[in-house]
Amino acid sequence: MKILVINCGSSSAKYELFDIKNFKNVAKGVVERIKRLEDYRKAIEAIKKRLLDAGRNIINSVGEIDGIGHRVVHGGERFKKSAIITDSIISEIEKFNKFAPLHNPPSLEGIKACFKYFPGIPQVAVFDTSFHQTMPDYSYIYGIPYELYKRYGIRRYGFHGTSHRFVANEAAKILKKSINRLRIVTVHLGNGCSMACVSRGKSIDTTMGFTPLEGLLMGTRSGDLDPAIVTFLMEALKLNPREMNDFLNKKSGLLGVSGVSNDMRDMLGEVKKGNYRAKLAYNIFIYRIKKYIGAYAAAMGGLDAVVFTAGIGENVPEIKNRLKKDIGNAFGKNVRFLTIPTNEELLIAQDTYNLVKQSLLPN
């Protein structure tokens, strides 16, 4: 059985083909520099051609693919788990385009193209937001008039859910304990950064909110900010809403504070040279992670493990070592600090396989 995973991002379409006998990938690649929405259909056609041209060791026909899993960034409150894609599911996903205008429309184009170029093959949507749908209302409701939540859906949704779910489950395997008994903080650190408070297998809080802008200091995103700063800067710098949004998402974070780079490797190089602003940005980055770990430990009534993942989390051990020392002093030596490479594509393949297999069972 083979499962194809498709991830249509804001300017690229990544793919990975898994053999489900051992959940090993047998092919992967990316179609880059996609500039127009309609070009995602051409990208899917190109992926089909690449798979067929790769030779007998991959596939001889598209009929050898048993299911296609798609990463979909936003599923709102509607999707609490992955779903077999139908016309009605597509219509429901489209409702959340307003919340993820750069990501949901490309995913939908990819889905529609797969119906054309891989006809008859079941497709599954796996949502970044679904893992966080277990959050209690007091965790996801903001302190604004409640009717705005009911009218516009303004609430904390959280993102990177496939990554947080994958590494939390892997941590339970490493610790040889049921995830239902563990209190875990997962720390996804890349150019975009988020943390999740995973209590006994369920996300009860996460740092990203209504959008991926909230929470930790990131490569170019500000993270947590006094809302009054937004209106102050719009007036002071004469910025319109779109310009303000770009300012907070593309010109802030590590880049904005350091004035050096949004790349942690460049930052650490400048820190070693004694660059004050680079050191300041690095210290803010560490402090916010530490603050959230403490808050999440309090929310769960204890802490068993902290898991680091993604580009920075997996490849910059200085961060884990510094936090291990500080958090260890606060919570004792029983807290395990783990580095686990994330594999969102594998999780999407597993969800797709499980749903496709279930759909084939007799009623």
DRENLUMZA-476251 format. One record per residue: x, y, z of N, C-alpha, C, O in turn; residue in one letter. Coordinates in steps of 0.05 Angstrom, whole numbers, plus 5000, padded with zeros to 4 digits. Last residue first. Layout:
N
XYZXYZXYZXYZA/...
This chain:
363
460549655122458949785143457649575161456149655179N/467249415110464349405105462749525128463549505151P/472749875100471449655116468449655110467249865105L/474650305075474350065058472949835073472249645061L/475350685113473150735093472650495076470550465064S/479850495140477250495154474950525134472850395137Q/483750605102483250325110480450305123478950115118K/483451165103482851015078482150725085480250615074V/484951275156482251355146481451205121479151125117L/490151065157488150975176485351035167483450875169N/492751355116492551065115490350965133488650795125Y/492451875137491151805112490751505109488551415102T/495451835184492651905186491151825160488951725161D/500451705160499151515179496151575181494551395181Q/501452165129501251905116499851705134498151545125A/501852545170499752565150499352305136497052225131I/506452335195503952345210501552365191499552235194L/510152425154509652145163506952135178505351955174L/510152975152509252825128508552535136506652425126E/512353135200509553185195508453025172506152945172E/516652985240516052865214513152885208511552695211N/521953265279519153245271518853115244520753125228T/526652965321526153085295523153045288522052835291P/527253135387525952945370525453075343523953265341I/530453185446530553295420529453085400530752865398T/528253275514528653105491528853275465527553485463L/528953245581529153435559530053275534532153155533F/524953065636526552975614526553185592524453295585R/524953195705524053285679525953205657528353265659V/527653055750525952855738524752935711523752765696N/530553445775531953285755530153085741531052945723K/526754065784528053825792529053655768528553725745G/524654555770522754335772524054065780522753865783F/528854935772526155005782524354765787522854765807A/533254695750533554825777530754885789530454875813N/531154565701531854355720532154465748531354325767G/530755055677528254915684528854695704527254645722I/536355175670534555355685531955215694531155255717D/538354715642539554805668537554975684537254935708K/535054715598535154475615536254555642535354455663K/536255195573533655165586533654925605532254935625L/541455075555541055295573538355265588538155315612R/540454625523542254605546541854825566541854785590N/537154835482536154625500537854615526536754585548K/540855205460538255295471537155095490536355165513I/545054905441545555105462542955195476542855245500E/543454595398543354475425543854675448543054625471P/540354675345541854875362541754775391540054875406V/537354315317540054355309541654565325543954615318N/532054265334533554015329536554065326538153885331E/530254795338529954605361531654355358532654255378G/531054995287532655095309532654895332534654835344I/527454625257530154705248531954795271534254695274G/524054165303524254345280527054455277528854375292A/523854105376523754005348523954225328524054465336T/524053875443524854075423524853945395525753725391F/520053765499521053645473521653875454519954045448V/520153605566520253825547521453725521523653615522V/516353235614518253255592517953515576515753615574A/513253305660514753065657516953085635519052965638D/510553735708511953715682513653465681515353415699L/504554015737507153875738508253855710507053945690G/499654235726500154125753502653965755502853785772G/498754475678498454185679498754065707498253825711M/499755005690497154935680496654635681494354555685A/505154975705503155045725500354965716498754865732A/507354855656507654665678505654725700504554535712A/506055325629504755075621505054855642503254695647Y/509355695655506455735655505055475649503055405661A/514455485643513555515671510555535672509255415690G/514455525587514755265600513755265629512255095637I/513956075581511755905573511955625585509955505593Y/519056235600516656335613514256155606512656095624K/522455985563522555915591520055995606518955845622K/521056265517520755975518520555885547518855725554I/522656785532519756725526519256425527517156345536R/528156725538526456795561523556725556522256625573Y/530156615486530356415507528356465530527056285540I/528857115461528056855450527956645471525956495474F/531757475492528757495491527657225481525657125492I/536957295480535957275507532957295509531657155525N/537257425426537557145434536357105462535056905468Y/536757975428534757825414534857535423532757405427A/541558095457538958165467536758005454534957895468L/545457925421545157785447542457845460541257675472K/544558295380544158005375543857855401542157675403A/545858755407543058715398542558425391540258325395R/551358685419549358725440546558655431545158515445Y/556058235398554058415388551758445408550458245413N/560157875409559458075429557458285420557258495432G/561057455378562757685373562157915393563558115393K/557057115393559857045401561757275396563857295409K/552857375368552957355398555757305407556757425426V/553957265315554157545325554257555355555657725367E/552856715314555556815306556057095317558157165326G/547556715328549556605347552356685340553956735358L/545456945281545057075307547256975327548457135340M/546556575241547756835240547656985267549557115275D/543156175262546056125258547556385257549756415269R/538056385260539256345286542256295283543756355302M/536056895217537256625218538756585244540556745250D/534657395211532557225223533556945226532156765236N/539657895228538557675212536257545226535957565251S/540658425251542658255238541458065218541958075194V/537458685285538458845262540458685245541758795227G/535058465330537958445327539058635305541258735307S/529658595325531058655349534058665344535358855353V/528358415272527758685281529358765305530358995306G/529957875272530958065253530658345263532558505262L/526857645312529757645315530957845296532857985304L/521158085304522357845313525357865317526458085323G/519858435242520158435271521658185280523358085265S/518258425190520458605197521058615227522658775236K/513858095181516258065164518658235172520858185162K/509658175217510257905207512857875193514057665194N/509458725228509558535250510358255241511558105257L/509358935175511359025195511658815217513858755224F/504758715153507358635142509558705162511558555165D/500958985185501058695185503758595175504958415187N/501859505168502259425196502559125199504259035214M/500259475115503059535121503759465150505959375155E/494759365122496459165109499459215115500959025119R/492959835151492859565163494659365149495959205163P/498060355140495360255137495359965148497459855155N/502060805179501760545166498760465163497160515181L/504761245203502861275182502561015165502761025141K/507661185249509061125224507361155199508161105177L/503761335287506461465287507861425261509261615251A/499261015275499061305275501861435272502161625256E/501460515279499960585255499760885252499860995230M/503460525331505260525309503860595282505060725265L/498560525361500560735365502460755340502860975330F/496160045346494960305338496860535341496760725326T/500159695367499359685339498159955331499060065310V/500459785421502759855405502059865376503060035361I/495959565442495959855439498359945422498260165410A/497159025450495559105427495559405422495259485399P/503558825465501358985476499759085452500859215434D/505258175441505558465439503158605452500858505450L/508457575422506757725441507358025441509758105441D/511357615356510357465379508657645397507657845388G/513657855310514057975337513357795360514557815381S/517257495260514757565273515257655302516957555316R/521957305239521157585231518457665243517557885238T/522956865275524956975257524357255249526057435252G/519957035339520556855316522556995298523557205304M/517956975406519457135386520256945364521256725369L/511556645417514456675419515556875400514356945379L/505256955409506956765424509856835425510657065432G/502157065344502257085373504356895385505056695372E/501956955290503557175299503957185329505957295338L/498556585266501156495275502956715286505356665291P/492156785295494056755273496656655284497056635308T/489956675344488156715321489656695295488556605275F/496056395364493256445371491356455347491056255332G/501456015394500256155371497256185375495956015389M/501855705441502755985441501656145417501056375420T/496655325473498855345453499455645449497755815454T/493354825512494155095507496355095487497754895483D/492154305512490354465528491154765526489654935536I/492353735474493254015475491254175490488954195483S/492953095505491253305493492553575495493753645516K/496152735532495552685504493952895490493552885466G/496852965583495652695579494552655551492352555547R/497553575557496853445582495453185577493153185568S/501553985526500253725520499853565546501753445556V/502154575503501854465529500154215526497754225523C/506654785453504054675460504254545488506254435495A/509455335416509655135438506855035443504855175439M/512855575357510555545374511055325395512755155392S/515555965305515955825330513355805345511755995346C/518556015241516156045257516355865281517355645279G/523555815234523156105229520556195241520256425250N/522955405292524055445265523955745259524355905277G/521255005342522855245337524055235309525855085303L/516754765384517354755355518755025348517455235348H/516254415439517354665431518354645402520454535396V/511554145485512954115459513754395448512154585449T/511153905548511254155533512854105507515154035509V/507053415579509253475561508953765550506753855543I/505552945622505153235620507553335604509753345615R/502552285615504752475613503852765611501752825600L/498851905609499851945636501952165638502952235659R/497651835557495451915574496251955603494652045620N/502051615535501851905532499552005550499552245557I/505151115574502751195559502651505558503051635578S/512251055567509951105583507551175565507951265543K/517451075546516150815552513850845571513550695590K/519951515527519751495556518451235565518451175589L/519251415473521951425484521951385514523651255525I/513651455469515051205462517751195474518650985485K/512851985484511751775500513051505495513451345513A/515452235440516552265467515452045486516951935502A/511852115399514552005399515852015426517251835434E/507552445415507252155414509952005414510251795426N/510052945409508952865435508652555437509252435457A/511252955355513452935374512452865402513952735417V/505952965331507852765325509952735347510452515356F/503553425353502353165358504352945353504552755369R/506853835333506553795362505453515369506353385387H/506053755278508753725290508553675319509853495330S/500653865272501653595264504453545276505053325284T/500254405290499054185305500053905298500453735315G/501854905275503954695278502854445292504354295304H/497255305315498255195290500555005296501154945319F/491455625344493955475346494655345319492955295302G/486755905357486555655342489155485345488955245348Y/483356335398485856215394485355945379483855785388R/478456735361479256565384482156465379483156505357R/473256955325475857055336476356895362474956925382I/468656865295470456645300473156725311475156585308G/464957265288467257255269469157015274470956975258Y/460757165325460157275299462457225279461957155256R/463056935371460756805359460256905330459556745312K/466957315382467757035378465456895363465956745344Y/463757755390465657755367466757475361467357415338L/461057645436459557635411461357645387460557555365E/464657755477464257485469462757455443463257265428Y/469458275473466558205474466057925462466857875439P/475757985495474258185480471258105481470657875489I/479857625513478457815530477258045516477658275523G/478956995477480357245484478657435500476157405501Y/478956295488477356545486479056785494480356785515I/482155855500482155965472480556225469480756345448Y/481755735554484455755542484355895515486256025507S/476555675566477955885580480855925570482156115577Y/475155235534474355505526475855725540476355935528D/480754775526478254865539477655155531479455305523P/483054445466483454665486480754735499478754745485M/482454105425481853995452482254215474481754155497T/484354315380481554345385480654215411478254235418Q/489554235366489054435388486054465394485354625410H/489453895323490553795348489853975372489653885394F/487554225281485754025293486853925320485253885339S/490854575253489354675276487954465292487154505315T/492854315209494754415229493354495255494454475277D/489453725186489454015192491454085214491753945234F/489053355129490153345156490753635164492253775150V/484653045086485653295095486553275124485053175141A/485352545036484852605064486052875070488252945061V/482452164982484152384992483352455020480952435028Q/482551584941481551724964483551934974485951894974P/482551604871484251544894483151704918482851954916I/479751754826478951514840480451454865479751264879G/485252064791482352004794481851744809483251554806P/489552454794489652194808486752104813485952064836F/488252914767490552764758490952494771492452324762Y/483453094793483653074763485952884755485452724737K/484353074846481952934836482152904806481052704794F/488853404847489153114852486752954843487052734834C/486453904841488153794819488653494823488753354803A/483853954890482253944865483953824842482853674826K/488453984923486453774927484853734901484453514891I/490954454905492354194903490453954905490653764891G/487154824918487854784890489254514886488754374866E/487354774974484854694959485454654930484254474917L/492454974983491754694991489354604975489254374966S/491955514966493655324952493055034958493154864940P/487955685006487255674978489255494962488355344945P/490955635057488655465050487955455020487555235010N/495156035054495655745055493255575047493655375033H/493856565054496256485040496656185037498156095021L/489256605087489156665058491556595042491356565017P/486556385135489256305125489356355095489556165079A/481656605144483456585166486356515158488256585172F/479056555095479456825106481356835130482557035136K/478556015089480556155072481156435084483356535082N/474555745113476755835130478955965115481156025126F/471055585075470155785094472355895111472056115122K/473655165049473655425037472755645055473555875052E/472154725080474954835083475055115071476455285082I/466954655061467354735089470154855093470555045108E/467954495008466354735013466754835042466855075046S/470654015019472054235005470554495010471854695016I/466453715041468753785058470354015045471254195060I/463153664997462153815020464453895038464454115050S/466353334964465653604955464753774978465354014979D/471153035010468853024992468353304982469553494991T/476452715042475552955027473252885008473452694992I/476552485108476452405080475152645065473152755073I/480152855158477652775146478052685117479752805102A/482852925226483152905197480552795184479052665198S/479253315275480953105267481153095237479653245223K/476053745280477553665304479353435299480953355316K/473754235243475253985239476953935264479054055268F/471054705260469554485247471054225248469854015252R/474055115277472854945298471454705286470854515300E/479155115226477255245244476355065267477854885275G/482954905195480454765195478454885214476254765218G/488655095160486455185178483955035174482855025152H/492554805129493254965152490955015171491154975195V/493054155108491354395106491754555132491454445154V/496453675073496653855095494854095090495154225069R/493453095048494153375044494353515070492753485088H/494552445022494052615045495052895040497252935029G/491651954984493252204982492552375006490152435011I/492251244972491051474985492851714983495351684980G/494650864939492150794953490751024967488351014973D/497650804878497450974901494650934914492650954900I/497150504833498650384855498650554881499450464902E/494750824796493050634810494450494833493150374850G/498651084769497551224792495751044808495251094832V/503850604754501350744747500250874772500950804795S/508550444774508250414745505750554735505450624712N/512850754822510250664814510150634783511550784769I/518750574838516850764850513950674844512850534860I/521550224808521850204837519950394852519650374876N/520850344755519250134766519450114797517650004810R/521251084749521950804744520350604760518650684776G/519951614748522151524766522951234763524951154772A/515651764720518151754705520451644722522651604712D/511651774758511451574737514051544722514751324712L/513352214789513051954801513051724780514151514784L/513252634751515852554764515552274776517452114773R/507852654739509752584718512352484730513552294721K/505752824788504852574776506952474756507652244756K/508253324791508853124811508052844801509552654804I/505853594748508653544747509553324767511253164761A/500553624767501053474743504053404740504753184732E/501653964810500653694816501053514791501853284794I/503054424782505054304800504254014806505953834806A/498354564756500654474740502754334757504054144748K/495654714802494654494786496854384768497154144765R/498355164817498554924835497554674820498454454825Y/497155574784499555414777499855174795501554994789D/492955864804492255654785494655474778494355264767E/495756234836494156024848493555794829493755564836L/502556374819499656424815498156184826499055954825R/507656214831506956494835503956544833502956734845K/512255774854509555794845508556074851508456154874I/517455594867517055844853514255854840514055944817R/517754854861518155124873517355354855516655314832E/516154234880515854414857515854694868514054764884V/519953714909518553964912518354104885520254104870V/520153044937521153264921519453514925517653514942G/520952334943520152594953521352804935523252764920K/519851634954520351854936519552114949517652124965A/519151304995520451184972521051394950522351344931V/519251285066518751435041520351315018522651235022N/516250775105518650895095517951055069516350965053K/512550435131512350725133514950865126515751055140F/512649925116514449995138514450295143516250395157N/508049905084509049655097510949725120510849595141K/507150385060505950345086506750085099506250045123I/511450805030510650525029509650455057511250455076D/510051465010510651275031509750995024507550965013F/512352044979510951794975511951594995514351544998L/511452724982512952504992511252254990508852254998E/512153414960510853154959512652944971515152964970Y/510554114959512253894967510753624965508253624969K/510054664924508454424928510454194934511854104916A/510255374940511455124931509454894936507554924951S/508455834964509855864938511055604928512655614909S/505555685008504955944996506255984970505456154954S/504554974997505155205013504555464998503255454977G/501854364996501954604980502254844997500354925012C/503853755004503853995021504154235003506354304995N/501753085001502153334987501953565006500153575023I/503552415001503052645018503652895002505852924990V/501151784983502452034974501652264991499252304996L/502051125001500651375008502351604998504751625005I/501250444983502750694981500950934986498750944977K/501749765000500050005000501850255000503750265015M/
